[in-house]
Every structure is written in C-alpha cells, then in structure tokens.
Amino acid sequence: MKKYPFNATQLAATALFTSLGLGSLTACATEEVADTLLTNGQIYGYPQASSLAISDGKIVHIGSNSTTMDYVGTQTRVIDLEGAYVMPGFIDNHNHVFEAAGDIGSDCLLDKVNSLAGYITELKACGNQDTDSEWLLGYGHELDVLLDYQSLGNGEQTPLEILDSLYPDRPVAIMEQTSHSMWVNSIALARAGITAKSTAPQGGKYLKEPHTGKLLGVLLDTAGDELMELAWNAQPNRAKANYQSLINGLDEAAKHGITAIGDGRLYWQRGWYETWQQVAKDNALTARVSLRPWVYPGQDAQKQLAFFKRIQTDDTNELLLVNQVKIYTDGIINNGTARVLSPYVYSPLTDSPLGVDYIPAGELSTWLVKLNNLGFGAHIHAIGDAGVRNGLDAIEVMRKQGVTRPYGMTHLEMVADTDIPRFAALKVDADFQVGNHDIATGDHDWAIPYLGKQRAKALLPVQAIWQTGANTTLSSDWNVNDINPLVGISSAIKMPGPLDINSAIDAYTINAAKALGLEKVTGSITLGKFADLAILEGDITKMTPAEIANTQLLMTLLEGEVVFEAQE
C-alpha cells in the first residue's frame, strides 16, 4: 500500500496521477477538494467503485479512479490501496476497552491453568514480583475449579484458607474470568468490613462452608464491588495506570479495525471517566466511544443520578458520547447468579435456586424513567431467561410512555420462546457474543450441569431473534472473548442456522451504529458520513469462515485519519 503525503507539488501530483492511470492533474473539477483519496481498491457495497474521497473527515465521493480525480488538488494525500478491500470500520457494541489491556488487576494471571494446584503454583510465583502496590490483584480463576477444593487432598483447605496460607499479611483479590466472582483472603475481607455475619449486597452472595457457615473467600457478583473499589483506588499512580490502560485498549481496538466502541461498563467511582476526558483532551482517541457509566446496585440512587446528569452528552459529532448507562438484571449461569424462570439443575447457591436480581425487577422501570428524564437510554446485561424478561418488561414501560431512545440488551444466553418476538416489537437491540464456548459449532455442553440438556441446547438464540427483524448486533465482550471482529463474523456464519456474511457484517457495523444512536454519522460507507474505515487485505464476502478469521487488517481510519497501519 503506497501513501503520497500532503503538500505534494503540482508536478509531483501530476506525475502521480499519470502513474495511477488517472490522467494528468490540471485543476480540481469540483469546488470541494479532498483531504485524502483512497484509490485502486475494492469498496464494500460498491462493486463498480475503486476510489473514495474524504474531506473534513467525511466521505464526499465514491466512484472510479477517473471520477474521483475531480476531488483532488495539490494538497490531497493519496493512498494507493493496491487492490485492498475497504469496509466500514467495525463497531464493537460491548467491549471492556478500559480494563482489558491494563496493568491494574494483572499482578497474577491464572487463566492459563485449569486446576487448583496450578492456581497455587502461579500464586506462589506472583508473590516474588516487585511492586509498589500493597494489594495483589489477579485474574483468571474459574469458579467450578475453585469450589473443587476438597479434591486437593490437602486437609481440605478452603479457598480462603489457601490464600491466607500464601498471603497472611497482604490483601489479595483474584477476579474470575468473566469478572462475576472474586477470590479473596482474610485481610482483604477485613479491609472491606466483610464477616460471616455480613449481609450480602443486592445482586451478590458470600459463599460459605455449608457445615460451619464460615466464609469461603469467594464473593459472587456485586458482593465484591466495594472491596474492588478499595483495592483499585489504593493503587499507586492510579491516574497514570488508568491512562496507560486506556491507551493500550484503544491501540488494540485500532489494530482490529474497530472505529466505534460501546463501552462494556464504566466504573466511574474508580476515576475512569476523568481518564477518558484526559485522553480526549490529548487528542489520543482512536475510536468514537459510547461511554456507559454503571448503575451501582444498592447504592444511593440520587447520588448516581446527579453524576449521570453532570456527564451526559449526546453530540454525535464528538468522539465521546455519554447517553446510555449500563444496568445489570442478573449474573451468569455458571455462578448460579443468572436469573432463571425454572430452578437450576445445579447451582453453588443452595439458597437461591433461581439466581439473583442485581436490581429488583420492580425497580428496573423506575430507574429507566429517571434516566430517561436525564437523557439516557440503557445497555442492559441479561443472561438468564427471567433476567431477560425483567429487562424487556421495564423497556416495555418506556415504550408505552412514548420513549423512542435506543435500549439494548446484551449476552442473552437464555431467552424464553415467548420473549423472542418482543425484541422486534419493542425495538430492543439484541447484542450477542459468539466467540466463546465453541458456539460456532453449537456446543453448549458446558451449561448442561447447570441447566440440563434441553435448556443448554437452546442457549444463545441469535438466529431466532434475527429472523424476527430485531436489530441484532455482534460484539466481543473483550477480554472475555477475542477482540477481533473478523473472528466474531467467522463464528457467526458457522453457527447452526447461520447468518449470511452480509448479515454478520451488518451486525458488526450499521446495526451496532443504530444501537449506539450513531447510524446517521457512521456504520456504513455512505456519502456524508464520517470516513471511519477498516481496510483489509481481501474481500471477506468471498472467503470461507476460516479465511475470514485469518484475514489481515492493513489500515484503520477514523474520520479520514490513519489511526493504525500494519507493517509492510
């Protein structure tokens, strides 16, 4: 791929266009001179076109090499694509871009081992690392492995006792792979004021040894929130670490052609909002982002609403948008915290056979009403079929009041048959992640112990909801899954009852733009929209799923500016 910079002389520009077969440049034939010209490429959705002109960050012409020449002046930068494929920039509707690539929380990584003995080995090694932080924060345990502690044959030490024996004087918190449980030691519990007599917060559970009632050192869902806030805000050089975490995440997104992101969850009590503001002030954003501040369950509603009011903005011409919040209805299946209509076959929560509500069902619509008054929609986490129904019921209240702003639900692993048509009827965006649990082959065997075969087989009804006409999006939930949109698209078209390639592309572009309220400015290659583009080495609409997943991204443009370019 060849680039010709701005400020070329008239002679150089004339020679360039002659070499490209565009004739000679004598004068611009239109009043609008392009800042950038992409030429000699293939353009998604425009089989007869080969060039694209960009002015002031927006697409002003799509056509042949010869017609696009009318937009070129001596100040135009020309990029010879050499046959590369131009697509709309990918839009990841659910991506934890802030924390996924950061150092905070990565002192000890357990995700490469799958046994409690392996965890212990890794934890011992982590203690030898040099660090200025008092807290040891890690990531990657699996709850079912952790709860199999009796199989170690080590005197049946509980998870709490294991961590206490390794770290008696240092607070430790290890997040589970999906962030829905936390493994902690006694000194960490003490810092958070948690004892065996403590009442767990709304949406959370303290796991206990069934015979003694002693804490196991495992905090499910919201039960670990306050502890993690303490740990995060105690980190040395927190502001610097936050900043670098975000830059790392944005860099990774740009490397995969992602030009817009739906923030998976903004922990605003950790200084994250201020970090986003600083990165924007430094002109370091490489994607437009819909920030979604989290509604903290059980905490002071008026305090939260006051903060949301202060930061709300819905100017779609800016790179940062703050007009949706993140709400959870429930947890996840393998923790037994996803809210279900029928009891689990197995759950670690013997006292809650139907899971948990992060926000009581009757309060969800109250939150949505108050948020709507401040200019906010919502992106709602819902995994169990009861959690999904509760979310739909709350949105239905808003629709009956005439509210038209975007509401979306994400994950949607379990959806009752009677609720499938409601997504289209209520204009609810349905967001799925299809890069985990061998979903491309329809394998949901991991869920059988919790739900039984029949319910496990019915998980993730992407095709059923798509066929109703509901706006359906695909996302990564990075770093739970691979950030690469091409992996998600490849998986989607391999699934049983597959989406076709163009539908899968829509789910990662224009459909996601609609979910973010950005469809008028991005999400497709359209005249007048921002030139948010992903340039690939080949036409993925003509590839096998395996070829799609392995296609190289060559360049990413945000508003016509190159924010990533692959090495030659």
Disulfide bonds with the S-S distance in Angstrom:
Cys108-Cys126 1.96
